[in-house]
Structures are given as C-alpha cells and as structure tokens.
Amino acid sequence: MRRPQRALLFYYAPLGSELRRRTDLMAQALVKQGYEVEHVCVLEPPATEPKPLGRFTTVGIPGRLRGGVVFWGWFLFRAPLQVLLSSATRRPRAIIVFSPAFAVLALPAALCSWTRCMLFLDRAPWRTPRRLHRSLAARIVAGLVDFLGVLVARRSVPSSAALARELTQKVPLAARRVHPLAFASGALKEKSENAPQRRFFKTAEVSAKRALARRYELPERSFFIAATGDFYHHRDLEYVIRAVAAAEPEVISVLLLGEGPAKRSLEAIAVSLGVYSRTAFLGVPPADHSLISGCDLFVLPSGYQGVPPWMVQFLALGTPMIGARSPETEELLRFDELLFEPWDVEALASRLRLLSDKPRALQQVRDLSAERAHHFAFDWSESVARLLERR
C-alpha cells in the first residue's frame, strides 16, 4: 500500500492567535486531501488550546535563553537544523511557512531534500508599523529578510489579488512564482452538520445572544460587535474600545478575539473609559458557530492586518461587517458602506452609533455583506492541494 504524501508546517508557535488559526485550517485541508502533516514549531503551542491535526516536533529553547542575542543565536541554529532533520527522515511534498523569515530558515532543508518551500501570506510584511522595530538597523534587517524570503520561496501564495500585486511590485524577480489564493472563506463554508444555517437577512439569533451574555457576563440587551487581532498595539483594537466608549449608547458590547502582550493595556483602557463591563476578552476560542450567530456586527479595525481567518469566517456565516481601509479589505468588502478610515475613533464611533440605533442602516450593511460573501465560495482543501501538485 502506497504511503500518503507528507507536508511540513514550520512556524513560531507563540506568535499569535491568527497564525494558529491559519495552521489549523491548513492542517485540516491537508489531512482532507490525504496528506500526512508534521508541525515543526518553535516553542510549545499554548497548552490551553487544542492542537491542530498532525504530528508535532518542537524546537525547544531553554527558558533562561529566551531573550537577547543568545536566544536569536540559538534560534537561528536550532530551527533550520530541526527542519533539515525532519525533511531528511522522509522527503515531504512541501515545506509550508507563513512568514518570509521562516522561508529563509527553511531554505537549507528545501535545498538538501529537493523540496519546494511554499510561503502563505495574508498581509504584507513590509507594512508593519515602524514603532515595532526598536532601531533603524532592525527595520533594515527586517526589510532585507522579507525581500529574501519572498525571493527564495518556491511559491508565494498571497491571500488576495491586491497582496499579489504588491508582492510582484516589491520583488519583481519572484513575480512568476506568485500564485494568489482566493480568500479562505471556502474552508469556513464547509460548515459542520450541526452548524446553524444562517440567513443573511436575519438579525443575530436571540438565543445565541442570550448565551453570549450569560457566558461572558455582558448585558443581555446588547448590540454585540466582535473584533479580532493578536493583542499587539499595531492591531488597533484600542480604537474599537475607544469607539465603543465614544459611541455613548450603553447597548453596545464588544467581544475581542485574540491574545498578546497588549491585553493588560487594553483592559486598563476599557476600565478608564468605563466600558470594561461591556468588554469581553475571549482569548482564542474555537470555531464556535454559536459565537458567530450571536454577533450583530464584525469590525476589523486594523489597516495592517490583511485578511485574518476570523474575518472570512464571520463573513462566510452571514455576519455583517465593516473594516478599516487597506488594499485587502477594499478588495474583500469593496462597498464604501462597509469601509471606514483606519485610526479614526470618531468615524468608527459614529458608524457604530448609526448601526446600533438604525435597523435600516444595519440591514443595508447586512445585505452588502451578503453580496460580498457570495463572491468567495470555493473549496479550501482542493485549492491547497492544487497548489501543492502544481509544478
């Protein structure tokens, strides 16, 4: 009996909730197509979360080394070596990475095993805010690594046509190896049999809203909005909290999906603005259809984030949404009624005030969201398989 083909997923486990959601979707798609999946992850994934499908190999780094030059030296030696060893035991069909830096780290293994390295991107790495880099030298090095990662990847798979165009402009030498993948809503349209069949013209389900209010101790008669992002400052979740406070109606409650080092500062902002009782920090919940069914609106506040998995999941299951303008969100949502200017608290607050108070305005957003969702129906697992099989 012929053994199934093998795929390696190589990533940094603590990087953020959205990366783990993408690796989970990728593992599901590969297993569905009959692949054996091995995760080579730097550091252990959080023990509180279910692990994606497949076998795990952890690149361990002792706690006393996790910081500074010693950490990076150990990391740059240990991570590529582990991928090389994993690919040497049995040649994989592909080494799949989710950032240009990891494409560079996977290059020795890809060359030695004659395996393609596939880089999946849902945001432009060079759009990261400058304030995240501590010095000019760090920004220059990061930019060079991003350029080199796109250049050496056997195939770069951006999540949108807008990002594909940006990649080919930034790295023209890799233009022939850029193959855009349609938005990943196809994976999310493959709903389980137990998932509620959400109708776009209906409001959020009353029973699901009550369940959300009880579970997270929020006011029951709330207008529930959900926002997603790793809790880093550049994800701009702070603007959602400030907009909820500025919108004034106490019917608005916000569910924040994600985690990261900025959580405490976000909690402090919610307390100082008097909206902590209407703010729930959900962490990284599983793909919970009852959570999605109970939300009245989804908000993407970041102009840097690209197309996060939660965004397409809410869209695919019929939740109306608005998003900050960026090339990716403009391609996905298109209508001006679904877009707002990033980093403008008053603009977002006025939009939330209007949608929570005027059913007709919310109905328009719901109809336009439905219109956009119908354009992004495809089978995620088959799309991934075609990319792996393509020469």
Backbone hydrogen bonds in HBPLUS format (Angstrom, degrees):
<---DONOR---> <-ACCEPTOR-->    atom                        ^
c    i                          cat <-CA-CA->   ^        H-A-AA   ^      H-
h    n   atom  resd res      DA  || num        DHA   H-A  angle D-A-AA Bond
n    s   type  num  typ     dist DA aas  dist angle  dist       angle   num
A0036-GLU N   A0005-GLN O   2.71 MM  31  6.08 164.0  1.73 157.4 163.0     1
A0093-ARG N   A0006-ARG O   2.56 MM  87  5.61 166.5  1.58 161.8 163.1     2
A0007-ALA N   A0036-GLU O   2.82 MM  29  6.20 152.8  1.90 168.2 177.5     3
A0038-GLU N   A0007-ALA O   3.01 MM  31  6.37 159.4  2.05 163.5 167.8     4
A0008-LEU N   A0094-ALA O   3.02 MM  86  6.37 169.3  2.03 163.3 165.6     5
A0096-ILE N   A0008-LEU O   2.70 MM  88  5.99 175.6  1.70 169.8 169.3     6
A0009-LEU N   A0038-GLU O   2.84 MM  29  6.20 163.3  1.87 160.3 164.2     7
A0040-VAL N   A0009-LEU O   2.73 MM  31  5.96 166.7  1.75 159.7 164.5     8
A0010-PHE N   A0096-ILE O   2.95 MM  86  6.16 166.9  1.97 164.9 167.9     9
A0011-TYR N   A0040-VAL O   3.21 MM  29  6.69 151.4  2.30 146.1 153.1    10
A0042-VAL N   A0011-TYR O   2.94 MM  31  6.40 156.2  1.99 150.1 157.6    11
A0015-LEU N   A0012-TYR O   3.17 MM   3  5.72 163.6  2.20 124.6 127.9    12
A0013-ALA N   A0042-VAL O   3.10 MM  29  5.71 138.5  2.28 133.0 145.1    13
A0020-ARG N   A0016-GLY O   3.32 MM   4  6.65 161.0  2.36 148.0 152.8    14
A0021-ARG N   A0017-SER O   2.99 MM   4  6.28 146.0  2.11 142.7 152.6    15
A0022-ARG N   A0018-GLU O   2.93 MM   4  6.20 153.9  2.00 145.9 152.4    16
A0023-THR N   A0019-LEU O   2.88 MM   4  6.21 159.7  1.92 154.5 160.0    17
A0024-ASP N   A0020-ARG O   2.97 MM   4  6.07 149.4  2.06 139.7 148.1    18
A0025-LEU N   A0021-ARG O   3.03 MM   4  6.29 161.7  2.06 149.0 152.9    19
A0026-MET N   A0022-ARG O   2.88 MM   4  6.08 160.5  1.92 150.3 156.2    20
A0027-ALA N   A0023-THR O   2.89 MM   4  6.01 162.7  1.92 146.7 151.1    21
A0028-GLN N   A0024-ASP O   3.00 MM   4  6.22 161.5  2.03 150.3 155.3    22
A0029-ALA N   A0025-LEU O   2.98 MM   4  6.19 160.8  2.01 149.5 154.6    23
A0030-LEU N   A0026-MET O   2.95 MM   4  6.20 160.6  1.98 153.7 158.7    24
A0031-VAL N   A0027-ALA O   2.94 MM   4  6.08 168.0  1.96 154.4 157.8    25
A0032-LYS N   A0028-GLN O   2.99 MM   4  6.10 156.8  2.04 146.4 153.0    26
A0033-GLN N   A0029-ALA O   3.21 MM   4  6.45 137.3  2.41 136.8 147.2    27
A0033-GLN N   A0030-LEU O   3.09 MM   3  5.14 128.0  2.37  95.8 109.4    28
A0035-TYR N   A0030-LEU O   2.96 MM   5  5.27 166.1  1.98 147.1 142.8    29
A0034-GLY N   A0031-VAL O   2.96 MM   3  5.03 160.9  2.00 108.0 111.9    30
A0055-ARG N   A0037-VAL O   2.93 MM  18  6.35 158.9  1.97 155.4 153.3    31
A0039-HIS N   A0055-ARG O   2.66 MM  16  6.03 165.7  1.68 168.2 173.2    32
A0057-THR N   A0039-HIS O   2.75 MM  18  5.99 159.1  1.79 176.9 173.8    33
A0041-CYS N   A0057-THR O   3.02 MM  16  6.46 145.4  2.15 155.4 165.5    34
A0059-VAL N   A0041-CYS O   2.87 MM  18  6.02 165.5  1.89 143.1 146.6    35
A0043-LEU N   A0059-VAL O   3.09 MM  16  5.66 160.7  2.13 128.4 134.5    36
A0049-GLU N   A0046-PRO O   3.24 MM   3  5.86 170.3  2.25 118.3 121.2    37
A0065-LEU N   A0062-PRO O   2.91 MM   3  5.48 154.8  1.97 117.0 125.2    38
A0066-ARG N   A0063-GLY O   3.22 MM   3  5.35 165.6  2.24 108.6 113.0    39
A0067-GLY N   A0065-LEU O   2.79 MM   2  5.78 131.0  2.03 114.1  98.5    40
A0072-TRP N   A0068-GLY O   3.27 MM   4  6.67 165.9  2.29 152.7 155.5    41
A0073-GLY N   A0069-VAL O   2.88 MM   4  6.07 156.7  1.94 151.6 158.6    42
A0074-TRP N   A0070-VAL O   2.93 MM   4  6.10 165.9  1.95 152.1 155.6    43
A0075-PHE N   A0071-PHE O   2.78 MM   4  5.94 163.6  1.81 155.8 161.4    44
A0076-LEU N   A0072-TRP O   2.88 MM   4  5.90 166.8  1.89 147.3 150.7    45
A0077-PHE N   A0073-GLY O   3.21 MM   4  6.34 134.1  2.43 137.2 148.1    46
A0077-PHE N   A0074-TRP O   3.27 MM   3  5.26 134.4  2.49  94.8 107.0    47
A0078-ARG N   A0074-TRP O   2.76 MM   4  5.81 172.2  1.77 159.3 162.1    48
A0079-ALA N   A0075-PHE O   3.03 MM   4  5.65 164.7  2.05 144.5 149.4    49
A0082-GLN N   A0078-ARG O   3.03 MM   4  6.22 154.1  2.10 151.0 157.0    50
A0083-VAL N   A0079-ALA O   3.20 MM   4  6.51 161.5  2.23 155.0 159.4    51
A0084-LEU N   A0080-PRO O   2.95 MM   4  6.11 155.2  2.01 145.6 152.9    52
A0085-LEU N   A0081-LEU O   2.92 MM   4  6.19 156.4  1.98 149.1 154.9    53
A0086-SER N   A0082-GLN O   2.91 MM   4  6.10 160.7  1.95 148.9 154.3    54
A0087-SER N   A0083-VAL O   2.95 MM   4  6.09 156.2  2.01 148.0 154.0    55
A0088-ALA N   A0084-LEU O   2.97 MM   4  6.03 134.0  2.19 137.5 150.0    56
A0089-THR N   A0085-LEU O   3.23 MM   4  6.45 143.3  2.37 146.5 152.9    57
A0095-ILE N   A0116-ARG O   2.96 MM  21  6.36 160.0  2.00 158.6 165.0    58
A0118-MET N   A0095-ILE O   2.84 MM  23  6.13 159.5  1.88 153.0 159.9    59
A0097-VAL N   A0118-MET O   2.91 MM  21  6.23 166.9  1.93 165.4 168.1    60
A0120-PHE N   A0097-VAL O   2.98 MM  23  6.32 171.3  1.99 158.8 157.1    61
A0102-PHE N   A0099-SER O   3.13 MM   3  5.53 124.6  2.45 107.4 119.6    62
A0103-ALA N   A0099-SER O   3.24 MM   4  6.63 138.3  2.42 143.3 155.2    63
A0103-ALA N   A0100-PRO O   3.09 MM   3  4.97 127.2  2.38  92.9 107.3    64
A0104-VAL N   A0100-PRO O   3.14 MM   4  6.51 147.8  2.24 148.5 155.9    65
A0105-LEU N   A0101-ALA O   3.09 MM   4  6.45 155.8  2.15 143.5 150.2    66
A0106-ALA N   A0102-PHE O   2.92 MM   4  5.98 142.4  2.07 136.9 146.2    67
A0107-LEU N   A0104-VAL O   3.20 MM   3  5.25 155.8  2.26 102.1 109.5    68
A0110-ALA N   A0106-ALA O   2.96 MM   4  6.18 160.0  2.01 157.1 163.7    69
A0111-LEU N   A0107-LEU O   2.93 MM   4  6.11 157.3  1.98 157.8 163.0    70
A0112-CYS N   A0108-PRO O   2.95 MM   4  6.08 165.4  1.97 150.6 154.9    71
A0113-SER N   A0109-ALA O   3.00 MM   4  5.99 157.4  2.06 147.8 153.1    72
A0115-THR N   A0110-ALA O   2.87 MM   5  4.65 152.3  1.94 134.7 142.9    73
A0114-TRP N   A0111-LEU O   3.37 MM   3  4.95 150.8  2.46  90.9  99.1    74
A0154-ARG N   A0117-CYS O   2.82 MM  37  5.17 126.5  2.10 135.4 151.9    75
A0155-ARG N   A0117-CYS O   3.30 MM  38  6.69 147.7  2.41 153.6 152.5    76
A0119-LEU N   A0155-ARG O   2.85 MM  36  6.22 164.9  1.88 163.7 168.1    77
A0157-VAL N   A0119-LEU O   2.66 MM  38  5.91 170.8  1.67 164.2 164.1    78
A0121-LEU N   A0157-VAL O   3.07 MM  36  6.12 163.2  2.10 130.2 133.8    79
A0159-SER N   A0121-LEU O   2.91 MM  38  6.17 122.3  2.25 151.0 167.9    80
A0307-VAL N   A0122-ASP O   3.10 MM 185  5.58 148.9  2.20 144.1 153.4    81
A0127-ARG N   A0124-ALA O   3.12 MM   3  5.62 164.2  2.15 116.4 120.7    82
A0128-THR N   A0125-PRO O   3.34 MM   3  5.94 160.0  2.38 117.4 118.6    83
A0132-LEU N   A0129-PRO O   3.17 MM   3  5.92 166.7  2.19 119.3 123.4    84
A0133-HIS N   A0130-ARG O   3.00 MM   3  5.65 157.7  2.05 119.4 125.7    85
A0139-ARG N   A0135-SER O   3.14 MM   4  6.51 153.5  2.21 146.2 153.1    86
A0140-ILE N   A0136-LEU O   2.95 MM   4  6.26 156.7  2.01 152.5 158.9    87
A0141-VAL N   A0137-ALA O   2.94 MM   4  6.17 167.4  1.95 154.4 157.5    88
A0142-ALA N   A0138-ALA O   2.91 MM   4  6.02 163.3  1.94 147.6 152.7    89
A0143-GLY N   A0139-ARG O   2.92 MM   4  6.07 156.1  1.98 144.8 151.3    90
A0144-LEU N   A0140-ILE O   2.98 MM   4  6.24 156.1  2.04 150.5 156.8    91
A0145-VAL N   A0141-VAL O   2.93 MM   4  6.17 159.5  1.98 153.3 158.9    92
A0146-ASP N   A0142-ALA O   2.96 MM   4  6.16 158.5  2.00 148.5 154.2    93
A0147-PHE N   A0143-GLY O   3.03 MM   4  6.23 161.9  2.07 146.0 150.8    94
A0148-LEU N   A0144-LEU O   2.88 MM   4  6.07 165.1  1.90 150.1 154.5    95
A0149-GLY N   A0145-VAL O   2.80 MM   4  5.91 155.7  1.86 149.1 155.8    96
A0150-VAL N   A0146-ASP O   3.17 MM   4  6.39 163.1  2.20 150.5 153.1    97
A0151-LEU N   A0147-PHE O   3.06 MM   4  6.22 149.9  2.15 142.7 151.9    98
A0152-VAL N   A0148-LEU O   2.89 MM   4  6.08 154.4  1.95 154.8 159.5    99
A0153-ALA N   A0149-GLY O   3.17 MM   4  6.11 138.5  2.35 141.2 150.2   100
A0156-SER N   A0177-ARG O   2.89 MM  21  6.13 165.6  1.91 151.3 155.8   101
A0179-HIS N   A0156-SER O   2.90 MM  23  6.22 163.9  1.93 169.2 174.6   102
A0181-LEU N   A0158-PRO O   2.81 MM  23  6.02 174.3  1.81 178.0 179.9   103
A0164-ALA N   A0160-SER O   3.04 MM   4  6.29 149.2  2.14 140.7 150.0   104
A0165-ARG N   A0161-ALA O   2.96 MM   4  6.23 156.4  2.02 150.0 154.7   105
A0166-GLU N   A0162-ALA O   3.11 MM   4  6.38 154.3  2.18 142.3 149.4   106
A0167-LEU N   A0163-LEU O   2.91 MM   4  6.15 153.4  1.98 148.3 155.2   107
A0168-THR N   A0164-ALA O   3.06 MM   4  6.34 164.6  2.08 152.3 155.4   108
A0169-GLN N   A0165-ARG O   3.05 MM   4  6.23 145.2  2.17 143.3 152.6   109
A0170-LYS N   A0166-GLU O   2.98 MM   4  6.15 158.1  2.03 148.5 154.1   110
A0171-VAL N   A0167-LEU O   2.79 MM   4  5.84 163.1  1.82 156.0 161.2   111
A0174-ALA N   A0171-VAL O   2.97 MM   3  5.69 157.0  2.03 122.5 129.0   112
A0175-ALA N   A0172-PRO O   3.15 MM   3  5.06 167.5  2.16 109.3 110.9   113
A0177-ARG N   A0174-ALA O   2.93 MM   3  5.40 150.5  2.02 114.7 124.2   114
A0178-VAL N   A0175-ALA O   3.32 MM   3  5.47 166.1  2.34 110.4 111.0   115
A0188-LEU N   A0185-SER O   2.96 MM   3  5.01 124.0  2.29  96.0 111.3   116
A0189-LYS N   A0185-SER O   2.82 MM   4  6.09 129.6  2.07 147.9 162.8   117
A0189-LYS N   A0186-GLY O   3.23 MM   3  5.05 134.6  2.45  91.3 103.5   118
A0191-LYS N   A0189-LYS O   2.72 MM   2  5.25 134.8  1.92 105.9  91.6   119
A0195-ALA N   A0192-SER O   3.05 MM   3  5.32 160.7  2.08 109.6 115.8   120
A0202-LYS N   A0199-ARG O   3.26 MM   3  5.63 164.7  2.28 111.2 115.8   121
A0205-GLU N   A0293-SER O   3.15 MM  88  5.98 143.7  2.29 150.7 153.3   122
A0209-LYS N   A0205-GLU O   2.94 MM   4  6.23 152.0  2.01 151.6 160.2   123
A0210-ARG N   A0206-VAL O   2.97 MM   4  6.25 157.6  2.02 151.5 157.3   124
A0211-ALA N   A0207-SER O   2.99 MM   4  6.23 152.7  2.07 141.6 149.3   125
A0212-LEU N   A0208-ALA O   2.95 MM   4  6.22 154.1  2.02 146.0 152.6   126
A0213-ALA N   A0209-LYS O   2.96 MM   4  6.21 160.3  2.00 149.7 154.8   127
A0214-ARG N   A0210-ARG O   2.99 MM   4  6.25 158.1  2.04 150.1 155.3   128
A0215-ARG N   A0211-ALA O   2.90 MM   4  6.00 162.8  1.93 149.8 155.2   129
A0216-TYR N   A0212-LEU O   3.02 MM   4  6.06 161.9  2.05 152.6 156.0   130
A0217-GLU N   A0213-ALA O   2.92 MM   4  5.39 105.9  2.48 132.3 144.3   131
A0218-LEU N   A0213-ALA O   2.97 MM   5  4.57 151.9  2.05 127.1 135.5   132
A0223-PHE N   A0251-VAL O   2.51 MM  28  5.55 157.0  1.56 145.0 149.1   133
A0253-SER N   A0223-PHE O   3.10 MM  30  6.01 162.3  2.13 132.7 136.3   134
A0296-ASP N   A0224-PHE O   2.84 MM  72  5.27 144.5  1.97 134.7 146.1   135
A0297-LEU N   A0224-PHE O   3.23 MM  73  6.64 139.7  2.40 152.1 158.3   136
A0225-ILE N   A0253-SER O   2.93 MM  28  6.32 159.8  1.97 160.9 167.7   137
A0255-LEU N   A0225-ILE O   2.81 MM  30  6.21 155.1  1.87 155.7 164.2   138
A0226-ALA N   A0297-LEU O   2.91 MM  71  6.42 150.4  2.00 150.3 159.6   139
A0299-VAL N   A0226-ALA O   2.78 MM  73  6.09 163.2  1.81 169.2 173.9   140
A0227-ALA N   A0255-LEU O   2.96 MM  28  6.33 156.2  2.02 163.7 164.9   141
A0257-LEU N   A0227-ALA O   2.86 MM  30  6.17 169.0  1.87 162.0 165.7   142
A0229-GLY N   A0257-LEU O   3.06 MM  28  6.44 141.6  2.22 168.7 177.1   143
A0232-TYR N   A0230-ASP O   2.68 MM   2  5.65 136.5  1.86 111.4  96.8   144
A0231-PHE N   A0259-GLU O   2.63 MM  28  4.83 158.8  1.68 109.3 115.3   145
A0262-ALA N   A0231-PHE O   2.72 MM  31  5.02 152.3  1.80 164.7 158.4   146
A0235-ARG N   A0232-TYR O   3.04 MM   3  5.66 165.2  2.06 120.2 124.9   147
A0236-ASP N   A0233-HIS O   3.18 MM   3  5.84 167.2  2.19 118.4 122.4   148
A0239-TYR N   A0236-ASP O   3.11 MM   3  5.58 139.9  2.28 107.5 116.0   149
A0240-VAL N   A0237-LEU O   3.05 MM   3  5.23 129.2  2.32 100.2 113.3   150
A0241-ILE N   A0237-LEU O   3.29 MM   4  6.74 160.0  2.34 154.1 157.5   151
A0242-ARG N   A0238-GLU O   2.96 MM   4  6.25 166.0  1.98 155.6 159.6   152
A0243-ALA N   A0239-TYR O   2.85 MM   4  5.88 149.2  1.95 138.0 146.9   153
A0244-VAL N   A0240-VAL O   2.90 MM   4  6.14 154.7  1.96 151.2 157.5   154
A0245-ALA N   A0241-ILE O   3.08 MM   4  6.37 155.9  2.14 146.4 152.8   155
A0246-ALA N   A0242-ARG O   2.87 MM   4  6.09 155.1  1.93 145.5 152.9   156
A0247-ALA N   A0243-ALA O   2.80 MM   4  5.89 137.6  1.98 143.9 154.6   157
A0248-GLU N   A0245-ALA O   3.40 MM   3  5.68 150.5  2.50 103.5 111.0   158
A0254-VAL N   A0278-ARG O   2.89 MM  24  6.37 157.1  1.94 164.6 169.9   159
A0280-ALA N   A0254-VAL O   2.96 MM  26  6.37 161.2  1.99 162.6 168.4   160
A0256-LEU N   A0280-ALA O   2.87 MM  24  6.14 174.1  1.88 176.7 178.2   161
A0282-LEU N   A0256-LEU O   2.95 MM  26  5.91 156.6  2.01 155.0 162.7   162
A0258-GLY N   A0283-GLY O   2.64 MM  25  4.75 138.2  1.81 134.6 141.7   163
A0263-LYS N   A0260-GLY O   3.24 MM   3  5.96 161.8  2.28 125.2 126.2   164
A0266-LEU N   A0262-ALA O   2.97 MM   4  6.19 154.5  2.04 154.5 162.2   165
A0267-GLU N   A0263-LYS O   2.87 MM   4  6.17 155.4  1.93 153.1 160.0   166
A0268-ALA N   A0264-ARG O   2.92 MM   4  6.17 155.6  1.98 146.7 153.4   167
A0269-ILE N   A0265-SER O   2.97 MM   4  6.20 151.2  2.06 143.2 150.6   168
A0270-ALA N   A0266-LEU O   2.99 MM   4  6.25 158.2  2.04 148.2 153.8   169
A0271-VAL N   A0267-GLU O   2.95 MM   4  6.22 155.1  2.01 148.8 155.6   170
A0272-SER N   A0268-ALA O   2.92 MM   4  6.11 166.4  1.94 150.5 154.1   171
A0273-LEU N   A0269-ILE O   3.01 MM   4  6.15 144.0  2.14 145.5 154.5   172
A0275-VAL N   A0270-ALA O   2.96 MM   5  5.20 151.0  2.04 157.3 157.2   173
A0274-GLY N   A0271-VAL O   3.10 MM   3  5.15 154.9  2.16 103.1 111.0   174
A0278-ARG N   A0275-VAL O   2.97 MM   3  5.27 149.0  2.07 107.0 116.9   175
A0279-THR N   A0276-TYR O   3.14 MM   3  5.00 164.6  2.16 108.6 108.7   176
A0288-ASP N   A0286-PRO O   2.65 MM   2  5.46 115.1  2.07 119.7 102.2   177
A0291-LEU N   A0288-ASP O   3.15 MM   3  5.31 126.8  2.45  98.7 111.7   178
A0292-ILE N   A0288-ASP O   3.26 MM   4  6.67 158.2  2.31 148.6 153.5   179
A0293-SER N   A0289-HIS O   2.86 MM   4  6.01 159.0  1.91 147.7 153.9   180
A0294-GLY N   A0290-SER O   3.16 MM   4  6.16 133.2  2.39 134.7 144.2   181
A0295-CYS N   A0292-ILE O   3.28 MM   3  5.55 162.2  2.32 108.4 113.6   182
A0298-PHE N   A0320-PRO O   2.92 MM  22  6.31 145.1  2.04 144.1 155.2   183
A0322-ILE N   A0298-PHE O   2.96 MM  24  6.42 152.8  2.04 163.1 170.7   184
A0300-LEU N   A0322-ILE O   3.07 MM  22  6.54 152.2  2.15 145.0 153.6   185
A0324-ALA N   A0300-LEU O   2.80 MM  24  6.09 152.9  1.87 170.1 176.2   186
A0311-MET N   A0308-PRO O   3.07 MM   3  5.44 127.5  2.36 107.2 120.0   187
A0313-GLN N   A0309-PRO O   3.02 MM   4  6.21 147.9  2.12 149.0 159.0   188
A0314-PHE N   A0310-TRP O   2.97 MM   4  6.18 164.8  1.99 155.3 157.1   189
A0315-LEU N   A0311-MET O   3.05 MM   4  6.26 159.7  2.09 145.8 152.0   190
A0316-ALA N   A0312-VAL O   2.83 MM   4  5.85 159.5  1.87 142.0 147.8   191
A0317-LEU N   A0313-GLN O   3.15 MM   4  6.28 144.3  2.29 143.1 151.3   192
A0319-THR N   A0314-PHE O   2.94 MM   5  5.29 166.8  1.95 157.2 152.9   193
A0318-GLY N   A0315-LEU O   3.18 MM   3  5.32 165.3  2.20 108.2 110.5   194
A0323-GLY N   A0338-LEU O   2.87 MM  15  6.37 151.2  1.95 151.7 157.8   195
A0340-PHE N   A0323-GLY O   3.09 MM  17  6.26 142.3  2.23 141.6 144.5   196
A0325-ARG N   A0340-PHE O   2.92 MM  15  5.95 143.8  2.06 163.0 166.9   197
A0330-GLU N   A0326-SER O   2.93 MM   4  5.95 162.4  1.96 161.8 166.2   198
A0331-GLU N   A0327-PRO O   3.20 MM   4  6.28 146.3  2.32 132.9 141.3   199
A0332-LEU N   A0328-GLU O   2.95 MM   4  6.22 153.1  2.02 147.5 155.4   200
A0333-LEU N   A0329-THR O   2.76 MM   4  5.74 173.2  1.76 153.8 156.3   201
A0334-ARG N   A0330-GLU O   2.92 MM   4  4.70 130.7  2.17 112.4 127.4   202
A0335-PHE N   A0333-LEU O   2.61 MM   2  5.79 145.3  1.73 113.0 101.3   203
A0338-LEU N   A0335-PHE O   3.02 MM   3  5.49 155.3  2.08 110.9 118.6   204
A0339-LEU N   A0336-ASP O   3.11 MM   3  5.10 165.5  2.13 107.3 111.6   205
A0348-LEU N   A0344-ASP O   3.16 MM   4  6.46 163.4  2.19 154.9 158.9   206
A0349-ALA N   A0345-VAL O   2.81 MM   4  5.98 158.0  1.86 151.3 158.7   207
A0350-SER N   A0346-GLU O   2.88 MM   4  6.00 162.5  1.91 148.7 152.3   208
A0351-ARG N   A0347-ALA O   3.15 MM   4  6.31 149.6  2.25 137.7 146.0   209
A0352-LEU N   A0348-LEU O   2.90 MM   4  6.18 159.6  1.94 152.3 157.6   210
A0353-ARG N   A0349-ALA O   2.85 MM   4  6.03 157.0  1.90 148.8 155.9   211
A0354-LEU N   A0350-SER O   2.99 MM   4  6.11 156.6  2.05 141.7 147.4   212
A0355-LEU N   A0351-ARG O   2.98 MM   4  6.18 168.9  2.00 152.9 155.6   213
A0356-SER N   A0352-LEU O   2.96 MM   4  5.97 156.0  2.02 148.4 154.2   214
A0357-ASP N   A0353-ARG O   3.22 MM   4  6.12 132.8  2.46 134.8 145.4   215
A0357-ASP N   A0354-LEU O   3.28 MM   3  5.31 135.4  2.49  95.5 107.3   216
A0358-LYS N   A0354-LEU O   2.81 MM   4  5.66 148.8  1.91 154.3 160.7   217
A0361-ALA N   A0358-LYS O   3.06 MM   3  5.45 122.7  2.41 108.4 121.7   218
A0362-LEU N   A0358-LYS O   3.17 MM   4  6.55 160.2  2.22 155.4 161.3   219
A0363-GLN N   A0359-PRO O   2.87 MM   4  6.05 149.9  1.96 144.8 153.4   220
A0364-GLN N   A0360-ARG O   3.05 MM   4  6.34 148.6  2.15 142.4 150.0   221
A0365-VAL N   A0361-ALA O   3.15 MM   4  6.51 158.7  2.20 148.0 152.7   222
A0366-ARG N   A0362-LEU O   2.86 MM   4  6.09 152.4  1.94 146.7 155.3   223
A0367-ASP N   A0363-GLN O   2.89 MM   4  6.13 157.1  1.94 149.4 154.6   224
A0368-LEU N   A0364-GLN O   2.95 MM   4  6.18 164.0  1.98 152.6 156.9   225
A0369-SER N   A0365-VAL O   2.92 MM   4  6.00 154.3  1.98 144.8 152.0   226
A0370-ALA N   A0366-ARG O   3.01 MM   4  6.22 152.0  2.09 142.2 149.8   227
A0371-GLU N   A0367-ASP O   2.97 MM   4  6.26 152.0  2.05 144.4 152.2   228
A0372-ARG N   A0368-LEU O   3.06 MM   4  6.38 153.4  2.13 146.8 152.6   229
A0373-ALA N   A0369-SER O   2.91 MM   4  6.11 155.0  1.97 148.6 156.1   230
A0374-HIS N   A0370-ALA O   3.19 MM   4  6.39 148.3  2.29 148.4 154.4   231
A0375-HIS N   A0372-ARG O   3.10 MM   3  5.54 155.1  2.16 110.4 118.0   232
A0376-PHE N   A0373-ALA O   3.15 MM   3  5.60 167.1  2.16 116.2 120.3   233
A0383-SER N   A0379-ASP O   3.08 MM   4  6.30 153.3  2.15 148.7 156.6   234
A0384-VAL N   A0380-TRP O   2.99 MM   4  6.28 158.8  2.04 153.8 158.9   235
A0385-ALA N   A0381-SER O   2.97 MM   4  6.17 160.5  2.01 146.7 152.5   236
A0386-ARG N   A0382-GLU O   2.95 MM   4  6.17 156.1  2.01 146.9 152.6   237
A0387-LEU N   A0383-SER O   3.13 MM   4  6.40 153.4  2.21 143.8 150.6   238
A0388-LEU N   A0384-VAL O   3.02 MM   4  6.34 150.7  2.10 149.0 157.2   239
A0389-GLU N   A0385-ALA O   2.96 MM   4  6.18 148.8  2.06 148.7 157.2   240
A0390-ARG N   A0386-ARG O   2.98 MM   4  6.01 136.8  2.17 142.4 152.6   241
